[in-house]
Amino acid sequence: MLIFRWLASLLLLASAVSFVFYLGTGQPRYKRWSIIVFKWTVIAAAAFFAVLFFGRIA
């Protein structure tokens, strides 16, 4: 459980840092990378909470 929390935190941090790089440099590759990392963070979080939810039901 702790590993998943750290992983989600690090992914959110990587997304934020990438977006700050985009704001600083203006290069669209950092913005694109930030969006991709954030999208996968949301997908991983949804899967994690789905597992927790179905674990409570069963």
Distance bins in CASP14 RR format, pairs under 12 A and 6 or more apart:
PFRMAT RR
TARGET T0000
AUTHOR 0000-0000-0000
RMODE 2
METHOD distances of the structure
MODEL  1
1 7 0 0 0 0 0 1 0 0 0 0 0
1 8 0 0 0 0 0 1 0 0 0 0 0
1 48 0 0 0 0 1 0 0 0 0 0 0
1 51 0 0 0 0 0 1 0 0 0 0 0
1 52 0 0 0 0 1 0 0 0 0 0 0
2 8 0 0 0 0 0 1 0 0 0 0 0
2 9 0 0 0 0 0 1 0 0 0 0 0
3 9 0 0 0 0 0 1 0 0 0 0 0
3 10 0 0 0 0 0 1 0 0 0 0 0
3 44 0 0 0 0 0 1 0 0 0 0 0
3 48 0 0 0 0 0 1 0 0 0 0 0
4 10 0 0 0 0 0 1 0 0 0 0 0
4 11 0 0 0 0 0 1 0 0 0 0 0
4 41 0 0 0 0 0 1 0 0 0 0 0
4 44 0 0 0 0 1 0 0 0 0 0 0
4 45 0 0 0 0 1 0 0 0 0 0 0
4 47 0 0 0 0 1 0 0 0 0 0 0
4 48 1 0 1 0 0 0 0 0 0 0 0
4 49 0 0 0 0 0 1 0 0 0 0 0
4 51 0 0 0 0 1 0 0 0 0 0 0
4 52 0 0 0 0 1 0 0 0 0 0 0
5 11 0 0 0 0 0 1 0 0 0 0 0
5 12 0 0 0 0 0 1 0 0 0 0 0
5 44 0 0 0 0 0 1 0 0 0 0 0
5 45 0 0 0 0 0 1 0 0 0 0 0
5 48 0 0 0 0 1 0 0 0 0 0 0
6 12 0 0 0 0 0 1 0 0 0 0 0
6 13 0 0 0 0 0 1 0 0 0 0 0
7 13 0 0 0 0 0 1 0 0 0 0 0
7 14 0 0 0 0 0 1 0 0 0 0 0
7 37 0 0 0 0 0 1 0 0 0 0 0
7 40 0 0 0 0 0 1 0 0 0 0 0
7 41 0 0 0 0 1 0 0 0 0 0 0
7 44 1 0 0 1 0 0 0 0 0 0 0
7 45 0 0 0 0 1 0 0 0 0 0 0
7 47 0 0 0 0 0 1 0 0 0 0 0
7 48 0 0 0 0 1 0 0 0 0 0 0
8 14 0 0 0 0 0 1 0 0 0 0 0
8 15 0 0 0 0 0 1 0 0 0 0 0
8 37 0 0 0 0 0 1 0 0 0 0 0
8 38 0 0 0 0 0 1 0 0 0 0 0
8 40 0 0 0 0 0 1 0 0 0 0 0
8 41 1 0 0 1 0 0 0 0 0 0 0
8 42 0 0 0 0 1 0 0 0 0 0 0
8 43 0 0 0 0 0 1 0 0 0 0 0
8 44 1 0 0 1 0 0 0 0 0 0 0
8 45 1 0 1 0 0 0 0 0 0 0 0
8 46 0 0 0 0 0 1 0 0 0 0 0
8 47 0 0 0 0 0 1 0 0 0 0 0
8 48 1 0 0 1 0 0 0 0 0 0 0
8 49 0 0 0 0 0 1 0 0 0 0 0
9 15 0 0 0 0 0 1 0 0 0 0 0
9 16 0 0 0 0 0 1 0 0 0 0 0
9 41 0 0 0 0 1 0 0 0 0 0 0
9 44 0 0 0 0 0 1 0 0 0 0 0
9 45 0 0 0 0 0 1 0 0 0 0 0
10 16 0 0 0 0 0 1 0 0 0 0 0
10 17 0 0 0 0 0 1 0 0 0 0 0
10 37 0 0 0 0 0 1 0 0 0 0 0
10 41 0 0 0 0 1 0 0 0 0 0 0
10 44 0 0 0 0 0 1 0 0 0 0 0
11 17 0 0 0 0 0 1 0 0 0 0 0
11 18 0 0 0 0 0 1 0 0 0 0 0
11 33 0 0 0 0 0 1 0 0 0 0 0
11 34 0 0 0 0 0 1 0 0 0 0 0
11 36 0 0 0 0 0 1 0 0 0 0 0
11 37 1 0 1 0 0 0 0 0 0 0 0
11 38 1 0 0 1 0 0 0 0 0 0 0
11 39 0 0 0 0 0 1 0 0 0 0 0
11 40 1 0 0 1 0 0 0 0 0 0 0
11 41 1 0 1 0 0 0 0 0 0 0 0
11 42 0 0 0 0 1 0 0 0 0 0 0
11 43 0 0 0 0 0 1 0 0 0 0 0
11 44 1 0 0 1 0 0 0 0 0 0 0
11 45 0 0 0 0 1 0 0 0 0 0 0
11 48 0 0 0 0 0 1 0 0 0 0 0
12 18 0 0 0 0 0 1 0 0 0 0 0
12 19 0 0 0 0 0 1 0 0 0 0 0
12 34 0 0 0 0 0 1 0 0 0 0 0
12 37 0 0 0 0 1 0 0 0 0 0 0
12 38 1 0 0 1 0 0 0 0 0 0 0
12 39 0 0 0 0 0 1 0 0 0 0 0
12 40 0 0 0 0 0 1 0 0 0 0 0
12 41 1 0 1 0 0 0 0 0 0 0 0
12 42 0 0 0 0 1 0 0 0 0 0 0
12 44 0 0 0 0 0 1 0 0 0 0 0
12 45 0 0 0 0 1 0 0 0 0 0 0
13 19 0 0 0 0 0 1 0 0 0 0 0
13 20 0 0 0 0 0 1 0 0 0 0 0
13 34 0 0 0 0 0 1 0 0 0 0 0
13 37 0 0 0 0 1 0 0 0 0 0 0
13 38 0 0 0 0 0 1 0 0 0 0 0
13 41 0 0 0 0 1 0 0 0 0 0 0
14 20 0 0 0 0 0 1 0 0 0 0 0
14 21 0 0 0 0 0 1 0 0 0 0 0
14 30 0 0 0 0 0 1 0 0 0 0 0
14 33 0 0 0 0 1 0 0 0 0 0 0
14 34 0 0 0 0 1 0 0 0 0 0 0
14 36 0 0 0 0 0 1 0 0 0 0 0
14 37 1 0 1 0 0 0 0 0 0 0 0
14 38 0 0 0 0 1 0 0 0 0 0 0
14 40 0 0 0 0 0 1 0 0 0 0 0
14 41 0 0 0 0 1 0 0 0 0 0 0
15 21 0 0 0 0 0 1 0 0 0 0 0
15 22 0 0 0 0 0 1 0 0 0 0 0
15 30 0 0 0 0 0 1 0 0 0 0 0
15 31 0 0 0 0 0 1 0 0 0 0 0
15 32 0 0 0 0 0 1 0 0 0 0 0
15 33 0 0 0 0 1 0 0 0 0 0 0
15 34 1 0 1 0 0 0 0 0 0 0 0
15 35 0 0 0 0 1 0 0 0 0 0 0
15 36 0 0 0 0 1 0 0 0 0 0 0
15 37 1 0 1 0 0 0 0 0 0 0 0
15 38 1 0 1 0 0 0 0 0 0 0 0
15 39 0 0 0 0 1 0 0 0 0 0 0
15 40 0 0 0 0 1 0 0 0 0 0 0
15 41 1 0 0 1 0 0 0 0 0 0 0
15 42 0 0 0 0 1 0 0 0 0 0 0
15 44 0 0 0 0 0 1 0 0 0 0 0
16 22 0 0 0 0 0 1 0 0 0 0 0
16 23 0 0 0 0 0 1 0 0 0 0 0
16 30 0 0 0 0 0 1 0 0 0 0 0
16 33 0 0 0 0 0 1 0 0 0 0 0
16 34 1 0 0 1 0 0 0 0 0 0 0
16 35 0 0 0 0 0 1 0 0 0 0 0
16 37 0 0 0 0 1 0 0 0 0 0 0
16 38 0 0 0 0 1 0 0 0 0 0 0
16 41 0 0 0 0 0 1 0 0 0 0 0
17 23 0 0 0 0 0 1 0 0 0 0 0
17 24 0 0 0 0 0 1 0 0 0 0 0
17 30 0 0 0 0 1 0 0 0 0 0 0
17 33 0 0 0 0 1 0 0 0 0 0 0
17 34 0 0 0 0 1 0 0 0 0 0 0
17 37 0 0 0 0 1 0 0 0 0 0 0
17 38 0 0 0 0 0 1 0 0 0 0 0
18 24 0 0 0 0 0 1 0 0 0 0 0
18 25 0 0 0 0 0 1 0 0 0 0 0
18 26 0 0 0 0 0 1 0 0 0 0 0
18 27 0 0 0 0 0 1 0 0 0 0 0
18 28 0 0 0 0 0 1 0 0 0 0 0
18 29 0 0 0 0 1 0 0 0 0 0 0
18 30 1 0 1 0 0 0 0 0 0 0 0
18 31 1 0 0 1 0 0 0 0 0 0 0
18 32 0 0 0 0 1 0 0 0 0 0 0
18 33 1 0 1 0 0 0 0 0 0 0 0
18 34 1 1 0 0 0 0 0 0 0 0 0
18 35 0 0 0 0 1 0 0 0 0 0 0
18 36 0 0 0 0 1 0 0 0 0 0 0
18 37 1 0 0 1 0 0 0 0 0 0 0
18 38 0 0 0 0 1 0 0 0 0 0 0
18 41 0 0 0 0 0 1 0 0 0 0 0
19 25 0 0 0 0 0 1 0 0 0 0 0
19 26 0 0 0 0 0 1 0 0 0 0 0
19 27 0 0 0 0 0 1 0 0 0 0 0
19 28 0 0 0 0 0 1 0 0 0 0 0
19 29 0 0 0 0 0 1 0 0 0 0 0
19 30 1 0 0 1 0 0 0 0 0 0 0
19 31 1 0 0 1 0 0 0 0 0 0 0
19 32 0 0 0 0 0 1 0 0 0 0 0
19 33 0 0 0 0 1 0 0 0 0 0 0
19 34 1 0 1 0 0 0 0 0 0 0 0
19 35 0 0 0 0 1 0 0 0 0 0 0
19 36 0 0 0 0 0 1 0 0 0 0 0
19 37 0 0 0 0 1 0 0 0 0 0 0
19 38 0 0 0 0 1 0 0 0 0 0 0
20 26 0 0 0 0 0 1 0 0 0 0 0
20 30 0 0 0 0 1 0 0 0 0 0 0
20 31 0 0 0 0 0 1 0 0 0 0 0
20 33 0 0 0 0 0 1 0 0 0 0 0
20 34 0 0 0 0 1 0 0 0 0 0 0
21 27 1 0 0 1 0 0 0 0 0 0 0
21 28 0 0 0 0 0 1 0 0 0 0 0
21 29 0 0 0 0 1 0 0 0 0 0 0
21 30 1 0 1 0 0 0 0 0 0 0 0
21 31 0 0 0 0 1 0 0 0 0 0 0
21 32 0 0 0 0 0 1 0 0 0 0 0
21 33 0 0 0 0 1 0 0 0 0 0 0
21 34 0 0 0 0 1 0 0 0 0 0 0
21 37 0 0 0 0 0 1 0 0 0 0 0
22 28 1 0 0 1 0 0 0 0 0 0 0
22 29 0 0 0 0 1 0 0 0 0 0 0
22 30 1 1 0 0 0 0 0 0 0 0 0
22 31 1 0 1 0 0 0 0 0 0 0 0
22 32 0 0 0 0 1 0 0 0 0 0 0
22 33 0 0 0 0 1 0 0 0 0 0 0
22 34 1 0 0 1 0 0 0 0 0 0 0
22 35 0 0 0 0 1 0 0 0 0 0 0
22 37 0 0 0 0 0 1 0 0 0 0 0
23 30 0 0 0 0 1 0 0 0 0 0 0
23 31 0 0 0 0 1 0 0 0 0 0 0
23 34 0 0 0 0 1 0 0 0 0 0 0
24 30 0 0 0 0 1 0 0 0 0 0 0
24 31 0 0 0 0 0 1 0 0 0 0 0
25 31 0 0 0 0 1 0 0 0 0 0 0
25 33 0 0 0 0 0 1 0 0 0 0 0
26 32 0 0 0 0 0 1 0 0 0 0 0
26 34 0 0 0 0 0 1 0 0 0 0 0
27 33 0 0 0 0 1 0 0 0 0 0 0
27 34 0 0 0 0 0 1 0 0 0 0 0
28 34 0 0 0 0 0 1 0 0 0 0 0
28 35 0 0 0 0 0 1 0 0 0 0 0
29 35 0 0 0 0 0 1 0 0 0 0 0
29 36 0 0 0 0 0 1 0 0 0 0 0
30 36 0 0 0 0 0 1 0 0 0 0 0
30 37 0 0 0 0 0 1 0 0 0 0 0
31 37 0 0 0 0 0 1 0 0 0 0 0
31 38 0 0 0 0 0 1 0 0 0 0 0
32 38 0 0 0 0 0 1 0 0 0 0 0
32 39 0 0 0 0 0 1 0 0 0 0 0
33 39 0 0 0 0 0 1 0 0 0 0 0
33 40 0 0 0 0 0 1 0 0 0 0 0
34 40 0 0 0 0 0 1 0 0 0 0 0
34 41 0 0 0 0 0 1 0 0 0 0 0
35 41 0 0 0 0 0 1 0 0 0 0 0
35 42 0 0 0 0 0 1 0 0 0 0 0
36 42 0 0 0 0 0 1 0 0 0 0 0
36 43 0 0 0 0 0 1 0 0 0 0 0
37 43 0 0 0 0 0 1 0 0 0 0 0
37 44 0 0 0 0 0 1 0 0 0 0 0
38 44 0 0 0 0 0 1 0 0 0 0 0
38 45 0 0 0 0 0 1 0 0 0 0 0
39 45 0 0 0 0 0 1 0 0 0 0 0
39 46 0 0 0 0 0 1 0 0 0 0 0
40 46 0 0 0 0 0 1 0 0 0 0 0
40 47 0 0 0 0 0 1 0 0 0 0 0
41 47 0 0 0 0 0 1 0 0 0 0 0
41 48 0 0 0 0 0 1 0 0 0 0 0
42 48 0 0 0 0 0 1 0 0 0 0 0
42 49 0 0 0 0 0 1 0 0 0 0 0
43 49 0 0 0 0 0 1 0 0 0 0 0
43 50 0 0 0 0 0 1 0 0 0 0 0
44 50 0 0 0 0 0 1 0 0 0 0 0
44 51 0 0 0 0 0 1 0 0 0 0 0
45 51 0 0 0 0 0 1 0 0 0 0 0
45 52 0 0 0 0 0 1 0 0 0 0 0
46 52 0 0 0 0 0 1 0 0 0 0 0
46 53 0 0 0 0 0 1 0 0 0 0 0
47 53 0 0 0 0 0 1 0 0 0 0 0
47 54 0 0 0 0 0 1 0 0 0 0 0
48 54 0 0 0 0 0 1 0 0 0 0 0
48 55 0 0 0 0 0 1 0 0 0 0 0
49 55 0 0 0 0 0 1 0 0 0 0 0
49 56 0 0 0 0 0 1 0 0 0 0 0
50 56 0 0 0 0 0 1 0 0 0 0 0
50 57 0 0 0 0 0 1 0 0 0 0 0
51 57 0 0 0 0 0 1 0 0 0 0 0
51 58 0 0 0 0 0 1 0 0 0 0 0
52 58 0 0 0 0 0 1 0 0 0 0 0
END
